[in-house]
Amino acid sequence: PKAIIVPWLAHGTDTSTALQALTTLTTNGNNNIWLVGHEPEFSTLIAYLLGNPNSRIKVKKAGLIRVAVDMTSGIGELHWNIPNALMK
């Protein structure tokens, strides 16, 4: 699929804006969404998607994380987290 640049993943965007945008996307039938973002907002968003906004998950630069989320219940599950160092 074609990459789409969205303002709600820009540096400095609050988590509630990103969560609302993701909810809208899934409501419209988009069930396989890939995100690219910036720190520290991206780690915060992942923590919220996993249901624990106070978790200490950190997204390393150029890392890959797979999270499955049921946006209707707000329950997310971490499937894997691969740091860039393991992809070389």
MODELLER restraints for C-alpha pairs under 7 A, 6 or more apart:
rsr = mdl.restraints
at = mdl.atoms
rsr.add(forms.Gaussian(group=physical.xy_distance, feature=features.Distance(at['CA:8:A'], at['CA:17:A']), mean=6.38, stdev=0.5))
rsr.add(forms.Gaussian(group=physical.xy_distance, feature=features.Distance(at['CA:8:A'], at['CA:18:A']), mean=5.39, stdev=0.5))
rsr.add(forms.Gaussian(group=physical.xy_distance, feature=features.Distance(at['CA:9:A'], at['CA:18:A']), mean=6.76, stdev=0.5))
rsr.add(forms.Gaussian(group=physical.xy_distance, feature=features.Distance(at['CA:9:A'], at['CA:37:A']), mean=5.54, stdev=0.5))
rsr.add(forms.Gaussian(group=physical.xy_distance, feature=features.Distance(at['CA:10:A'], at['CA:37:A']), mean=6.83, stdev=0.5))
rsr.add(forms.Gaussian(group=physical.xy_distance, feature=features.Distance(at['CA:11:A'], at['CA:38:A']), mean=5.68, stdev=0.5))
rsr.add(forms.Gaussian(group=physical.xy_distance, feature=features.Distance(at['CA:11:A'], at['CA:41:A']), mean=6.99, stdev=0.5))
rsr.add(forms.Gaussian(group=physical.xy_distance, feature=features.Distance(at['CA:15:A'], at['CA:45:A']), mean=5.80, stdev=0.5))
rsr.add(forms.Gaussian(group=physical.xy_distance, feature=features.Distance(at['CA:23:A'], at['CA:71:A']), mean=6.06, stdev=0.5))
rsr.add(forms.Gaussian(group=physical.xy_distance, feature=features.Distance(at['CA:43:A'], at['CA:57:A']), mean=6.23, stdev=0.5))
rsr.add(forms.Gaussian(group=physical.xy_distance, feature=features.Distance(at['CA:43:A'], at['CA:58:A']), mean=5.25, stdev=0.5))
rsr.add(forms.Gaussian(group=physical.xy_distance, feature=features.Distance(at['CA:43:A'], at['CA:59:A']), mean=5.42, stdev=0.5))
rsr.add(forms.Gaussian(group=physical.xy_distance, feature=features.Distance(at['CA:44:A'], at['CA:53:A']), mean=6.63, stdev=0.5))
rsr.add(forms.Gaussian(group=physical.xy_distance, feature=features.Distance(at['CA:47:A'], at['CA:53:A']), mean=4.86, stdev=0.5))
rsr.add(forms.Gaussian(group=physical.xy_distance, feature=features.Distance(at['CA:47:A'], at['CA:55:A']), mean=5.84, stdev=0.5))
rsr.add(forms.Gaussian(group=physical.xy_distance, feature=features.Distance(at['CA:47:A'], at['CA:57:A']), mean=6.55, stdev=0.5))
rsr.add(forms.Gaussian(group=physical.xy_distance, feature=features.Distance(at['CA:49:A'], at['CA:69:A']), mean=6.65, stdev=0.5))
rsr.add(forms.Gaussian(group=physical.xy_distance, feature=features.Distance(at['CA:49:A'], at['CA:74:A']), mean=6.86, stdev=0.5))
rsr.add(forms.Gaussian(group=physical.xy_distance, feature=features.Distance(at['CA:49:A'], at['CA:76:A']), mean=5.43, stdev=0.5))
rsr.add(forms.Gaussian(group=physical.xy_distance, feature=features.Distance(at['CA:50:A'], at['CA:75:A']), mean=6.37, stdev=0.5))
rsr.add(forms.Gaussian(group=physical.xy_distance, feature=features.Distance(at['CA:50:A'], at['CA:76:A']), mean=4.32, stdev=0.5))
rsr.add(forms.Gaussian(group=physical.xy_distance, feature=features.Distance(at['CA:50:A'], at['CA:77:A']), mean=5.87, stdev=0.5))
rsr.add(forms.Gaussian(group=physical.xy_distance, feature=features.Distance(at['CA:51:A'], at['CA:74:A']), mean=6.82, stdev=0.5))
rsr.add(forms.Gaussian(group=physical.xy_distance, feature=features.Distance(at['CA:51:A'], at['CA:75:A']), mean=6.01, stdev=0.5))
rsr.add(forms.Gaussian(group=physical.xy_distance, feature=features.Distance(at['CA:51:A'], at['CA:76:A']), mean=6.33, stdev=0.5))
rsr.add(forms.Gaussian(group=physical.xy_distance, feature=features.Distance(at['CA:60:A'], at['CA:83:A']), mean=6.18, stdev=0.5))
rsr.add(forms.Gaussian(group=physical.xy_distance, feature=features.Distance(at['CA:62:A'], at['CA:84:A']), mean=5.56, stdev=0.5))
rsr.add(forms.Gaussian(group=physical.xy_distance, feature=features.Distance(at['CA:63:A'], at['CA:82:A']), mean=5.71, stdev=0.5))
rsr.add(forms.Gaussian(group=physical.xy_distance, feature=features.Distance(at['CA:63:A'], at['CA:83:A']), mean=4.46, stdev=0.5))
rsr.add(forms.Gaussian(group=physical.xy_distance, feature=features.Distance(at['CA:63:A'], at['CA:84:A']), mean=4.83, stdev=0.5))
rsr.add(forms.Gaussian(group=physical.xy_distance, feature=features.Distance(at['CA:64:A'], at['CA:81:A']), mean=5.83, stdev=0.5))
rsr.add(forms.Gaussian(group=physical.xy_distance, feature=features.Distance(at['CA:64:A'], at['CA:82:A']), mean=5.14, stdev=0.5))
rsr.add(forms.Gaussian(group=physical.xy_distance, feature=features.Distance(at['CA:64:A'], at['CA:83:A']), mean=6.49, stdev=0.5))
rsr.add(forms.Gaussian(group=physical.xy_distance, feature=features.Distance(at['CA:65:A'], at['CA:80:A']), mean=5.68, stdev=0.5))
rsr.add(forms.Gaussian(group=physical.xy_distance, feature=features.Distance(at['CA:65:A'], at['CA:81:A']), mean=4.38, stdev=0.5))
rsr.add(forms.Gaussian(group=physical.xy_distance, feature=features.Distance(at['CA:65:A'], at['CA:82:A']), mean=6.29, stdev=0.5))
rsr.add(forms.Gaussian(group=physical.xy_distance, feature=features.Distance(at['CA:66:A'], at['CA:78:A']), mean=6.24, stdev=0.5))
rsr.add(forms.Gaussian(group=physical.xy_distance, feature=features.Distance(at['CA:66:A'], at['CA:79:A']), mean=5.34, stdev=0.5))
rsr.add(forms.Gaussian(group=physical.xy_distance, feature=features.Distance(at['CA:66:A'], at['CA:80:A']), mean=5.31, stdev=0.5))
rsr.add(forms.Gaussian(group=physical.xy_distance, feature=features.Distance(at['CA:66:A'], at['CA:81:A']), mean=6.56, stdev=0.5))
rsr.add(forms.Gaussian(group=physical.xy_distance, feature=features.Distance(at['CA:67:A'], at['CA:76:A']), mean=6.54, stdev=0.5))
rsr.add(forms.Gaussian(group=physical.xy_distance, feature=features.Distance(at['CA:67:A'], at['CA:77:A']), mean=5.56, stdev=0.5))
rsr.add(forms.Gaussian(group=physical.xy_distance, feature=features.Distance(at['CA:67:A'], at['CA:78:A']), mean=4.60, stdev=0.5))
rsr.add(forms.Gaussian(group=physical.xy_distance, feature=features.Distance(at['CA:67:A'], at['CA:79:A']), mean=5.61, stdev=0.5))
rsr.add(forms.Gaussian(group=physical.xy_distance, feature=features.Distance(at['CA:68:A'], at['CA:76:A']), mean=5.52, stdev=0.5))
rsr.add(forms.Gaussian(group=physical.xy_distance, feature=features.Distance(at['CA:68:A'], at['CA:77:A']), mean=5.26, stdev=0.5))
rsr.add(forms.Gaussian(group=physical.xy_distance, feature=features.Distance(at['CA:68:A'], at['CA:78:A']), mean=6.60, stdev=0.5))
rsr.add(forms.Gaussian(group=physical.xy_distance, feature=features.Distance(at['CA:69:A'], at['CA:75:A']), mean=5.71, stdev=0.5))
rsr.add(forms.Gaussian(group=physical.xy_distance, feature=features.Distance(at['CA:69:A'], at['CA:76:A']), mean=4.01, stdev=0.5))
rsr.add(forms.Gaussian(group=physical.xy_distance, feature=features.Distance(at['CA:69:A'], at['CA:77:A']), mean=6.33, stdev=0.5))
rsr.add(forms.Gaussian(group=physical.xy_distance, feature=features.Distance(at['CA:70:A'], at['CA:76:A']), mean=6.25, stdev=0.5))
